Amino acid sequence: MANGQIRADVKPGLEVNVILKKDQRSGVKTTGIVKDLLTNSPRHPHGIKVRLEDGQVGRVCEILPS
């Protein structure tokens, strides 16, 4: 299972768990489908930032198996 730190692993349409900005302290995960990738660098230690199809923005903490 990929952890979402490498941009090449994260693609639109994948189901992922993200941590929203407001949930960073608590670590609450939100599940959704990737709509857009917002991080431009090839990797990010806290996870690639994405916009989900419902409009929420967070960092990918895990990519769920399809």
Backbone as CSV, one residue per row, in Angstrom:
resi,resn,N_x,N_y,N_z,CA_x,CA_y,CA_z,C_x,C_y,C_z
1,MET,0.854,-1.194,0.000,0.000,0.000,0.000,0.892,1.246,0.000
2,ALA,0.664,2.126,-0.959,1.478,3.338,-1.082,1.044,4.372,-0.041
3,ASN,2.008,5.199,0.384,1.710,6.147,1.458,1.410,7.558,0.957
4,GLY,1.441,7.789,-0.364,1.026,9.076,-0.889,2.072,10.170,-0.851
5,GLN,3.347,9.815,-0.638,4.404,10.827,-0.604,5.026,11.056,-1.975
6,ILE,4.801,10.156,-2.916,5.398,10.263,-4.248,4.306,10.638,-5.252
7,ARG,4.529,11.754,-5.949,3.501,12.320,-6.833,3.093,11.345,-7.931
8,ALA,4.063,10.585,-8.454,3.774,9.650,-9.552,2.782,8.557,-9.135
9,ASP,2.686,8.279,-7.820,1.767,7.237,-7.339,0.332,7.738,-7.223
10,VAL,0.150,9.061,-7.195,-1.175,9.645,-6.946,-1.746,10.135,-8.270
11,LYS,-2.922,9.609,-8.648,-3.523,9.981,-9.929,-5.005,10.290,-9.726
12,PRO,-5.543,11.202,-10.547,-6.989,11.476,-10.466,-7.794,10.192,-10.637
13,GLY,-8.852,10.065,-9.846,-9.712,8.891,-9.906,-9.390,7.839,-8.861
14,LEU,-8.216,7.943,-8.207,-7.864,6.979,-7.165,-8.623,7.285,-5.883
15,GLU,-8.969,6.225,-5.141,-9.554,6.405,-3.811,-8.418,6.476,-2.801
16,VAL,-8.429,7.537,-1.998,-7.336,7.775,-1.054,-7.896,8.199,0.303
17,ASN,-7.050,8.072,1.321,-7.312,8.706,2.609,-6.441,9.949,2.665
18,VAL,-7.047,11.071,3.058,-6.289,12.314,3.215,-6.479,12.832,4.627
19,ILE,-5.539,13.676,5.044,-5.694,14.412,6.294,-5.910,15.869,5.912
20,LEU,-7.071,16.389,6.279,-7.406,17.778,5.981,-6.618,18.697,6.906
21,LYS,-6.437,19.963,6.494,-5.694,20.936,7.291,-6.255,21.004,8.721
22,LYS,-7.584,21.057,8.836,-8.214,21.191,10.155,-8.025,19.948,11.024
23,ASP,-7.673,18.813,10.397,-7.523,17.553,11.126,-6.064,17.174,11.376
24,GLN,-5.108,18.070,11.042,-3.700,17.711,11.171,-3.316,17.363,12.609
25,ARG,-3.855,18.077,13.579,-3.520,17.793,14.980,-4.112,16.468,15.439
26,SER,-5.358,16.207,15.062,-6.040,14.999,15.526,-5.691,13.773,14.685
27,GLY,-5.269,13.985,13.427,-4.940,12.865,12.545,-6.145,12.154,11.973
28,VAL,-7.323,12.788,12.027,-8.534,12.184,11.477,-8.398,12.080,9.959
29,LYS,-8.696,10.893,9.419,-8.567,10.671,7.974,-9.918,10.840,7.294
30,THR,-9.881,11.385,6.083,-11.067,11.546,5.257,-10.841,10.750,3.972
31,THR,-11.814,9.933,3.593,-11.690,9.129,2.382,-12.388,9.833,1.233
32,GLY,-11.754,9.803,0.056,-12.372,10.420,-1.105,-11.652,10.031,-2.382
33,ILE,-12.166,10.560,-3.492,-11.610,10.293,-4.820,-10.816,11.522,-5.258
34,VAL,-9.576,11.312,-5.727,-8.720,12.421,-6.166,-9.305,13.073,-7.411
35,LYS,-9.423,14.411,-7.375,-9.830,15.176,-8.554,-8.624,15.877,-9.175
36,ASP,-7.860,16.615,-8.359,-6.696,17.367,-8.858,-5.518,17.156,-7.916
37,LEU,-4.302,17.161,-8.486,-3.077,17.166,-7.688,-2.630,18.610,-7.534
38,LEU,-2.370,19.030,-6.295,-2.005,20.417,-6.021,-0.521,20.587,-5.714
39,THR,0.181,19.488,-5.404,1.625,19.550,-5.150,2.356,19.360,-6.468
40,ASN,3.314,20.251,-6.769,4.061,20.147,-8.025,5.350,19.354,-7.887
41,SER,5.933,19.300,-6.679,7.206,18.597,-6.516,6.986,17.085,-6.644
42,PRO,8.033,16.346,-7.058,7.873,14.902,-7.279,7.582,14.108,-6.014
43,ARG,7.980,14.644,-4.845,7.658,13.970,-3.582,7.487,15.004,-2.479
44,HIS,6.766,14.632,-1.437,6.557,15.529,-0.300,6.480,14.681,0.958
45,PRO,7.265,15.039,2.005,7.322,14.190,3.204,6.003,14.067,3.960
46,HIS,5.104,15.039,3.823,3.815,14.967,4.528,2.693,14.447,3.644
47,GLY,3.015,14.090,2.408,1.995,13.581,1.484,1.676,14.608,0.411
48,ILE,1.296,14.115,-0.752,0.942,14.976,-1.883,-0.395,15.647,-1.586
49,LYS,-0.453,16.960,-1.781,-1.695,17.693,-1.539,-2.621,17.524,-2.744
50,VAL,-3.867,17.161,-2.476,-4.847,16.916,-3.538,-6.171,17.597,-3.212
51,ARG,-6.966,17.817,-4.268,-8.365,18.234,-4.103,-9.213,17.010,-4.417
52,LEU,-10.125,16.687,-3.511,-11.026,15.556,-3.721,-12.201,15.994,-4.589
53,GLU,-12.944,15.026,-5.110,-14.075,15.345,-5.982,-15.146,16.157,-5.265
54,ASP,-15.219,16.047,-3.928,-16.199,16.848,-3.182,-15.678,18.239,-2.835
55,GLY,-14.451,18.574,-3.296,-13.916,19.919,-3.109,-12.992,20.085,-1.916
56,GLN,-12.910,19.085,-1.045,-12.032,19.193,0.122,-10.579,19.034,-0.309
57,VAL,-9.671,19.735,0.403,-8.249,19.694,0.093,-7.504,19.104,1.288
58,GLY,-6.624,18.148,1.008,-5.829,17.562,2.073,-4.615,16.863,1.508
59,ARG,-3.785,16.330,2.420,-2.586,15.608,2.004,-2.840,14.107,2.077
60,VAL,-2.448,13.407,1.024,-2.669,11.959,0.942,-1.816,11.264,1.998
61,CYS,-2.460,10.463,2.861,-1.715,9.666,3.844,-1.683,8.202,3.426
62,GLU,-2.661,7.760,2.634,-2.568,6.421,2.065,-3.442,6.307,0.830
63,ILE,-2.961,5.475,-0.105,-3.707,5.172,-1.325,-4.402,3.847,-1.094
64,LEU,-5.717,3.832,-1.258,-6.488,2.618,-0.952,-6.450,1.664,-2.149
65,PRO,-6.424,0.356,-1.883,-6.421,-0.610,-2.997,-7.744,-0.525,-3.769
66,SER,-7.647,-0.557,-5.084,-8.857,-0.399,-5.905,-9.651,-1.698,-6.003
